Amino acid sequence: QVQLVESGGGLVQPGGSLRLSCAASGSIASIIAMSWYRQAPGKQRDLVATIPTGGSPNYADSVKGRFSISRDNAKNSVYLQMNSLKPEDTAVYYCNAITWSGGFTKTTWGQGTQVTVSS
């Protein structure tokens, strides 16, 4: 089992920056990928960025060049640095971990953190 706790959301003006953090605990060694998703009111939850264990990150087209995902294995954490924020980035951001154990994959979600971009 893996548990995820996000932090770092808040209110920021357009053009500003925020850094989201997600701390993982539990069966860390079974994590094969970590990602950030977001869900705006009335919309589906969409992938923002993902970073496989030992692999390269990938980003949604809407955030390429503005957002950066990184992992710190020593701290069992994943981060999302968000720059040049736009009002359309407003959403609840969720940390996600994919684990593999005994031939099965499992998806775990954090509780979410609100990001609001507004003047």
C-alpha positions as CSV (number, residue, x, y, z in Angstrom):
1,Q,0.0,0.0,0.0
2,V,1.1,3.5,-0.8
3,Q,-0.2,6.7,0.8
4,L,0.1,10.1,-0.9
5,V,-0.1,13.6,0.7
6,E,-0.1,16.7,-1.4
7,S,0.7,20.3,-0.4
8,G,1.6,23.6,-1.9
9,G,-1.6,24.7,-3.5
10,G,-3.1,28.2,-3.1
11,L,-4.1,31.4,-4.8
12,V,-1.7,33.0,-7.3
13,Q,-2.0,35.8,-9.8
14,P,-1.7,35.1,-13.6
15,G,1.9,34.8,-14.6
16,G,2.9,33.7,-11.1
17,S,4.4,30.4,-9.9
18,L,3.6,27.6,-7.5
19,R,5.3,24.4,-6.5
20,L,3.2,21.4,-5.5
21,S,4.7,18.6,-3.4
22,C,3.5,15.1,-2.9
23,A,5.0,12.9,-0.2
24,A,4.7,9.1,-0.6
25,S,4.8,6.6,2.2
26,G,4.3,2.9,2.5
27,S,5.4,0.5,-0.2
28,I,7.7,3.0,-2.0
29,A,9.8,0.4,-3.8
30,S,6.7,-0.8,-5.7
31,I,6.1,2.6,-7.4
32,I,6.7,2.4,-11.1
33,A,5.4,5.9,-12.0
34,M,4.2,9.1,-10.4
35,S,2.0,11.7,-12.0
36,W,0.0,14.9,-11.4
37,Y,-3.6,15.2,-12.6
38,R,-6.0,18.1,-12.4
39,Q,-9.7,18.5,-12.4
40,A,-11.5,21.8,-13.0
41,P,-15.1,22.2,-11.9
42,G,-17.5,20.3,-14.2
43,K,-14.7,18.8,-16.2
44,Q,-12.9,15.4,-16.2
45,R,-9.7,14.7,-14.4
46,D,-6.8,15.1,-16.9
47,L,-3.2,14.1,-16.8
48,V,-0.8,17.0,-16.4
49,A,2.6,15.4,-16.1
50,T,4.0,11.9,-15.4
51,I,7.5,10.6,-14.6
52,P,8.2,6.9,-14.6
53,T,10.7,5.4,-12.2
54,G,14.1,5.8,-13.9
55,G,12.4,7.3,-16.9
56,S,11.9,10.7,-18.5
57,P,8.9,13.0,-17.8
58,N,6.0,13.6,-20.2
59,Y,3.7,16.6,-20.2
60,A,0.2,17.5,-21.5
61,D,0.5,19.9,-24.4
62,S,-1.2,22.6,-22.4
63,V,1.5,22.8,-19.8
64,K,4.7,22.1,-21.9
65,G,7.3,24.7,-21.3
66,R,5.6,26.0,-18.2
67,F,5.4,23.1,-15.8
68,S,8.1,20.8,-14.6
69,I,7.7,17.5,-12.8
70,S,10.6,16.0,-10.7
71,R,11.1,13.3,-8.2
72,D,13.4,13.2,-5.1
73,N,13.8,9.5,-4.3
74,A,15.6,10.3,-1.0
75,K,12.6,12.1,0.2
76,N,10.0,9.8,-1.5
77,S,8.5,12.8,-3.1
78,V,7.3,14.2,-6.4
79,Y,7.0,17.8,-7.2
80,L,5.3,20.0,-9.8
81,Q,6.8,23.3,-10.5
82,M,4.3,25.5,-12.2
83,N,5.4,28.8,-13.9
84,S,3.6,31.3,-16.0
85,L,0.3,30.3,-14.5
86,K,-2.9,31.1,-16.4
87,P,-6.5,31.3,-15.1
88,E,-7.3,28.1,-17.1
89,D,-4.8,26.2,-14.8
90,T,-7.3,26.7,-12.0
91,A,-8.2,23.2,-10.7
92,V,-7.8,20.7,-8.0
93,Y,-4.4,19.0,-8.5
94,Y,-4.0,15.3,-7.6
95,C,-0.9,13.3,-7.1
96,N,-1.0,9.8,-8.5
97,A,1.2,6.7,-8.0
98,I,1.1,3.5,-10.0
99,T,2.5,0.5,-8.2
100,W,3.3,-3.0,-9.4
101,S,3.3,-6.0,-7.1
102,G,2.7,-9.7,-7.7
103,G,1.9,-9.1,-11.4
104,F,-0.8,-6.5,-10.7
105,T,-0.8,-2.7,-11.0
106,K,-2.6,-0.4,-8.6
107,T,-3.4,3.2,-8.8
108,T,-3.3,5.4,-5.7
109,W,-4.5,9.0,-5.4
110,G,-3.8,11.8,-3.0
111,Q,-6.5,14.0,-1.5
112,G,-5.9,16.8,-3.9
113,T,-4.8,20.4,-3.5
114,Q,-6.6,23.5,-4.9
115,V,-4.8,25.8,-7.2
116,T,-6.5,29.1,-8.1
117,V,-5.1,31.5,-10.7
118,S,-6.8,34.8,-10.5
119,S,-6.2,38.5,-10.3
